[in-house]
């Protein structure tokens, strides 16, 4: 007689299995791969979906990794190593441009700011260390979201209600957000203007890494006091430096 598998162990095995797949899979395959009865697997999946650790795609009858698992998986990225590695390159970026810059990571449908370097004489920003802002409104968040699978973006924004605004500007539908993310991928950087704070604009570039969950941004109070191409050049160089350090 086989030894019963504790629920916690089974849940972790489901998460490990799903995280290794390149696309959502049917429940019967999950049951077969991890050696659980189908009925047990269905009960487990529904319990995990209630806590957002897995997500169900009813049209296709498939299951994939949910937002909560995504958030837990970012724990290492948000730890001190990333902050320590990024602080000096971002400080040099600020010195070279005379503009404020920061590092943010994705946390569910928000971004969390880990490093904030304010340029001398520049206005204070809302993006202090530890602050969370809606990812779809920020340049940093858009840079990160543009690199996520469409299914993950869909899970983060299941309805119009998830697309909150801070000002009168911002995407109101998932289709609008998809258009913004498509433009971000084409041009290689993200931007926002007055969507976080009126009169302030930002550009951001995602940090290439296995998780693709971090971005560096430069923010200024309009009008931009330096050449935009110079800002993007220095920003991309900083991101390349940080990516090399992470490797």
VENVEN-V947064 format. One record per backbone hydrogen bond with DSSP energy under -1.0 kcal/mol. NH is the residue of the N-H (numbers start at 1). CO is the residue of the C=O. If there is no record, write none. Layout:
# VENVEN-V947064
<<NH	CO> <NH	CO>>
This chain:
# VENVEN-V947064
<<10	6> <11	7> <12	8> <13	9> <14	10> <15	11> <16	12> <17	13> <18	14> <19	15> <21	18> <25	63> <30	26> <31	27> <32	28> <33	29> <34	30> <35	31> <36	31> <41	37> <42	38> <43	39> <44	40> <45	41> <46	42> <47	43> <48	44> <49	45> <50	46> <52	49> <53	48> <55	64> <57	62> <61	57> <62	57> <63	25> <64	55> <66	53> <68	52> <70	66> <71	67> <72	68> <73	69> <75	72> <78	74> <79	76> <83	79> <84	80> <85	81> <86	82> <87	83> <90	86> <91	87> <92	88> <93	89> <94	90> <95	91> <96	92> <97	93> <98	94> <101	117> <102	217> <103	115> <104	215> <105	112> <106	213> <107	110> <110	107> <111	133> <112	105> <113	131> <114	103> <115	103> <117	101> <122	119> <128	126> <130	113> <131	128> <133	111> <135	109> <137	134> <142	138> <143	139> <144	140> <145	141> <146	142> <147	144> <148	145> <153	149> <154	150> <155	151> <156	152> <157	153> <162	159> <163	160> <164	162> <177	173> <178	174> <179	175> <180	176> <181	177> <182	178> <183	179> <184	180> <185	181> <186	182> <187	183> <188	184> <190	204> <192	202> <194	200> <200	197> <201	220> <202	192> <203	218> <204	190> <205	216> <207	214> <215	104> <216	205> <217	102> <218	203> <219	100> <220	201> <222	199> <231	227> <232	228> <233	229> <234	230> <235	231> <236	232> <237	233> <238	234> <239	235> <240	236> <241	237> <242	238> <243	239> <244	240> <245	241> <246	242> <247	243>>
